[in-house]
């Protein structure tokens, strides 16, 4: 399993921005955006890989895993 699989990746449509927005809660602040959902997901996966590589390069421990925590359903309860 790739280390990046331990982190939830979310791509969703933003009415405010009129584009897809991707983020990886708990790992990176910010994210990416664009008009093509698949392209945003691909870019987000690259960002997650790069963030992990930076943590490892700097000798810092990775943040706790976020996969398997059912973020999508929990976020629906907040909305």
C-alpha positions in Angstrom: 0.0 0.0 0.0 1.3 3.4 -0.9 1.7 5.8 2.0 -0.7 8.3 0.3 -3.5 5.8 0.6 -3.6 6.5 4.3 -5.0 10.0 3.6 -8.5 10.9 2.5 -8.8 12.9 -0.7 -11.9 14.9 -1.4 -12.9 16.5 -4.7 -16.2 18.4 -4.7 -18.0 21.0 -6.8 -17.9 24.6 -5.4 -20.8 26.7 -6.4 -19.0 29.8 -5.0 -15.9 29.2 -7.2 -17.7 27.4 -10.1 -15.1 24.7 -10.2 -14.1 21.5 -8.5 -12.0 21.8 -5.4 -9.7 19.1 -4.0 -8.3 18.8 -0.5 -6.7 16.3 1.8 -7.9 17.1 5.3 -5.3 16.6 8.0 -2.3 16.5 5.6 -2.2 19.6 3.5 -3.7 23.1 4.0 -5.3 24.4 0.8 -5.5 22.1 -2.2 -6.2 22.5 -5.8 -9.1 23.4 -8.2 -10.1 23.2 -11.8 -13.0 22.6 -14.2 -12.3 18.9 -14.8 -13.1 16.6 -11.8 -10.7 13.8 -12.8 -7.9 16.3 -13.5 -8.4 17.9 -10.0 -8.3 14.4 -8.4 -5.1 13.5 -10.3 -3.5 16.9 -9.2 -4.6 16.3 -5.6 -3.0 12.8 -5.6 0.3 14.4 -6.8 0.0 17.1 -4.0 -0.5 14.4 -1.4 2.6 12.5 -2.7 4.7 15.7 -2.6 3.5 16.6 0.9 4.5 13.1 2.2 7.9 13.4 0.5 8.5 16.8 2.2 7.6 15.4 5.6 10.0 12.5 5.0 12.7 14.7 3.7 12.5 17.0 6.7 12.4 14.0 9.1 9.0 14.9 10.5 6.5 12.4 11.4 3.4 12.2 9.2 0.1 13.4 10.5 -2.3 10.7 11.7 -4.0 8.7 8.9 -7.4 10.1 7.8 -8.6 7.2 5.6 -11.3 5.0 6.9 -12.8 7.8 9.0 -15.9 8.3 6.9 -15.3 12.0 6.5 -18.0 12.3 3.7 -20.8 11.2 5.9 -19.6 13.1 9.0 -19.4 16.3 6.9 -23.0 15.8 5.8 -24.1 16.0 9.4 -22.4 19.3 9.9 -23.9 20.9 6.8 
